[in-house]
Amino acid sequence: MKTTISGLAICAAVLSGPPALGQEFDDLPKEFRDRIETARSDCASFENGVLSIEWGAVKRLDLDGDFVPDWALDEFMLSCSSAPGLFCGTGGCTTTFKVGDSVTTILNKGWDVVWMNTGPVLLAQIHGSECGGTNLNRCFVALTWDEGRWNRVGQSQ
């Protein structure tokens, strides 16, 4: 996945912690700023934990095929010093995708965007129970953006 320069600047601002949060942090979608502040608060509630945001937590990538970067916030890249499993569990981690005004959250064990002939496809490894198995079974979902909504290939949500 490619990260644009503005995405790198935003992520660097988020990584630097509250004193240095400036204009770049304000450039994040409100939903992402709110989620980061909630994560920071949740972490602090566990023995004054400190939230760490790894490089690449915020990504800018084209999810709808219009060649304009959309947004992703991958909570796999968030960690809490006093509660290591706070943001991820056996079902994976939450990733939030923002296309235009639409915000979608997926619990996943990893994701990527691949380009097919007609545009981008979001592939996510999800819990095996979504495919009739257990957490040990590999299960994937494919999502494509079309006419203002996600089309999902695979098991229903």
N, C-alpha and C positions, 0 to 999 in steps of 0.2 A: 504494500500500500504506500502511496506517495503522500508526503506531507508538504504542504506549501510553506513558503517563507512566513506568511502571516500566521499560519498554524503553529509554526515553530516559535514565533515571537509570543503568541498567546500562551503556549505551553510553558515557555520560559518564565513568563510573568506569573503563571499559576504556581510553578515550582518554587519560586522565590519566597513564598509565604506572605502573610498579611501585610507587613510593613511596606513591601515593594509593589503591592498590587496597584496598578494604575490604569492607564488608558487601555492597555492590552486586555486586562481582565474585563473591562467594561465592554469590549468587543465580543465576548462570548455571548451566546444566546442566553436569555434570562433563565431558561430551564436548566442550563448547565451551571450557571452561577449559583442558582438556588440549590442544585444537587450537591455542588462542591461545598457550599456553606453548611448544608445538612450533614454531609459526611464529616466535615470538620467538627461540628457540634457533637455528632454521635461518637466520634472518636474521643473527644475531650471528656465525654461522660464516663469513659472507662479509664479510671485512675489517671485522669489528666493526660490522656494519650495525645500524641501529635500526629496529625495527618501528613502523609507523604504522597506526593503526586509524581509518578514517574514520567519521564520524557515519553511523549507519544500518547498520553492519556486522552488528549483532544486531537482529533484528526480532521482534516479538511479533505474530502474526496467527493467525486461526482457519484451520487447514488441514483440520479434520475435520468442521466444521459443527456443533459442539456449543456454539458461542458462548463458548468458553474459549480464550484465546490460546495458541497453540503457539509453537514457536521456529524461527528460521532464522538461520544464520551464513553471510553472503555474503562469500567470500574476495576478491571483486572490490574490496572495501573495505579490504583489507589491502595494505600496500606496504612494501618494504624499501629503505632508503636506499642500500644498496650493491649490490642485485640487483633492479632494477626489474621484471623478468619472473618473479620467483620464484614467485608465486602464481597466475599466469594464463599461458596459452599460446595457440597457434592454435586449440585446441579449446575455449577458454573458461576459465572459473574454476570452482572447486568451490563449491557451496552445500550446506550440511548442514541438513537439516530434522529436527526432533524432534517427534513426536506421541506423547504418553504415554511409554512406554519404547522406542518404535521410533525408530531413527536411520537416515536415508537420505541418501546423498550423491549429488549429480548434478553432472556436468561440463556446464556450460552457458555460453551466450553472453549470457544474460539470462533473466529469469523474472518472472512476475507471477502473482497469484492473482485469478481472476475468480469472481463468484458467478453460478451458473446457478439454475434453479428448485429443484433439489434440494440445493444447497450449493456449497461452494467447489471450484474446479478449478485445479490448479497447472499453468500452461503454461510450458514451458521451450524456448528455442531451443537445439538441440543440434547436434553436428557433422554435416555433410551426409552423411558416410559411413553414418550411421544410417538414411538414406533412400535408399541406393544411389547416392549422388553423391560429390562431393568437399567439401572445406571451404567452397568457394564457393557450394554449393547451400544454400538455406534449408531447414531441417528443424526441426520442432517435435514435442514430445511433450506429451500431456495426461495428468495423473495425478489421480485422485480417491481419497480415503480412504474405505474401506468395510470394516466388520467387522474392524478391526484390521490392515489391510494396504492398500498402494497398488494400485489398479487402473490399469493403464497402457494408454492408447490410442495406437497408433502401432507403430513397429517394436519387436521384442523386444529386451531388454537383452542 
